[in-house]
């Protein structure tokens, strides 16, 4: 892959001419957007070159295998993210339960929701329990969101 050299920088400057009659803020915004478009066009050119190179190096069967690998890795990455979110929910539920700044039932609901998200450690289990995982998650996270929006935090309670 090529890096941005002086020829490309020169093209970006020529593509983004200065217009008269604009105040400083409008001029800066227009220049920023123009340079952003030029940089995206340059990145698009790099992606096209990479795809053309891949089509020459790999045969069709290998490209299909790489695409399938990308889909499977993406699914595993999502599962890992949900597991970390589950750990966060369990810890947040514990803190809410102990602090008394919020109702304890919200802490319990958040902890149960976190335990549900932790089932993504074993994907076949999370697939089998999916509707039952979503309900506590919606109740716990939804009740926390609604409570914070409507009531806020009760600072007068000291544990």
C-alpha positions in Angstrom: 0.0 0.0 0.0 1.1 3.5 -0.8 1.3 6.3 1.7 0.1 9.8 1.0 2.9 11.5 -0.9 3.4 15.0 -2.2 1.5 14.3 -5.4 -1.7 13.2 -3.5 -1.4 16.2 -1.1 -1.1 18.5 -4.2 -4.3 16.9 -5.6 -6.2 17.4 -2.3 -5.2 21.1 -2.3 -6.3 21.5 -5.9 -9.6 19.7 -5.3 -10.4 22.1 -2.4 -10.3 25.6 -3.8 -10.9 28.7 -1.7 -14.2 30.4 -2.2 -14.8 34.1 -1.7 -17.6 35.5 0.4 -17.4 33.0 3.3 -16.7 34.0 6.8 -13.9 32.2 8.7 -16.1 29.5 10.3 -17.8 28.6 7.0 -14.5 28.6 5.2 -12.8 26.3 7.7 -15.8 23.9 7.7 -15.9 23.8 3.9 -12.2 23.1 3.7 -12.4 20.4 6.4 -15.3 18.6 4.6 -13.5 18.9 1.2 -10.3 17.4 2.6 -12.3 14.7 4.3 -13.9 13.8 1.0 -10.5 13.8 -0.8 -9.0 11.5 1.9 -11.9 9.1 1.7 -11.5 8.9 -2.1 -7.8 8.1 -1.6 -8.7 5.4 0.9 -11.2 4.0 -1.5 -8.5 3.8 -4.1 -6.3 1.8 -1.6 -9.2 -0.6 -0.9 -9.7 -1.2 -4.6 -6.0 -1.9 -5.1 -6.1 -4.4 -2.2 -9.1 -6.2 -3.5 -7.6 -6.5 -7.0 -4.4 -7.9 -5.4 -6.4 -10.4 -3.4 -8.3 -11.5 -6.6 -5.0 -12.2 -8.3 -3.3 -14.0 -5.4 -6.2 -16.2 -4.2 -8.5 -18.5 -6.2 -12.2 -18.5 -5.7 -12.3 -21.3 -3.1 -9.7 -19.6 -0.9 -11.6 -16.3 -1.1 -14.8 -18.0 0.0 -13.0 -19.7 2.9 -11.6 -16.3 3.9 -15.0 -14.7 3.8 -16.5 -17.5 5.9 -13.6 -17.1 8.4 -14.3 -13.4 8.7 -18.0 -14.0 9.4 -17.1 -16.6 12.1 -14.5 -14.4 13.7 -16.9 -11.5 13.8 -19.5 -13.7 15.6 -17.0 -14.8 18.2 -15.9 -11.2 18.7 -19.5 -10.2 19.4 -19.9 -13.0 21.9 -16.7 -11.9 23.7 -18.1 -8.4 23.9 -21.3 -9.6 25.3 -19.5 -11.6 28.0 -17.6 -8.4 29.1 -20.9 -6.6 29.1 -22.3 -9.3 31.4 -19.4 -8.9 33.8 -20.1 -5.1 33.8 -23.8 -5.7 34.5 -23.1 -8.1 37.4 -20.6 -5.7 39.0 -22.9 -2.7 38.5 -25.8 -4.7 40.0 -23.7 -5.4 43.0 -22.7 -1.8 43.4 -26.3 -0.6 43.1 -27.4 -3.2 45.6 -24.8 -2.2 48.1 -24.9 1.6 47.7 -28.6 2.3 48.3 -28.5 5.3 46.0 -30.9 3.4 43.8 -33.5 0.8 44.7 -32.0 -2.6 45.5 -34.4 -4.4 43.2 -32.7 -2.6 40.2 -29.3 -4.0 41.4 -30.8 -7.5 41.6 -32.3 -7.1 38.1 -29.0 -5.9 36.7 -27.1 -8.8 38.3 -29.6 -11.3 36.9 -29.2 -9.6 33.5 -25.4 -9.9 33.7 -25.7 -13.6 34.5 -27.8 -14.0 31.4 -25.2 -12.2 29.3 -22.5 -14.5 30.8 -24.2 -17.5 29.1 -22.5 -16.3 25.9 -19.3 -17.9 27.2 -20.9 -21.1 25.8 -22.6 -20.1 22.5 -24.8 -23.2 22.2 -26.3 -22.5 25.6 -26.9 -18.8 24.8 -28.6 -19.8 21.5 -30.9 -22.2 23.3 -31.8 -19.8 26.1 -31.9 -16.6 23.9 -35.5 -15.4 24.6 -35.0 -16.1 28.3 -31.7 -14.2 28.3 -33.2 -11.1 26.6 -36.1 -10.7 29.1 -34.0 -10.1 32.2 -31.6 -8.0 30.2 -34.4 -5.8 29.1 -35.9 -5.6 32.6 -32.7 -4.9 34.4 -31.2 -2.4 31.9 -34.5 -0.9 31.1 -35.5 -0.3 34.7 -32.1 1.3 35.4 -32.5 3.6 32.4 -36.0 4.6 33.3 -35.2 5.1 37.0 -32.2 7.4 36.2 -34.2 9.4 33.7 -37.3 9.8 35.9 -36.1 9.8 39.5 -32.3 10.2 39.4 -30.0 9.2 42.2 -31.1 9.6 45.9 -27.9 11.2 47.3 -29.4 11.6 50.8 -29.1 7.9 51.5 -25.8 7.0 53.0 -25.0 3.3 53.1 
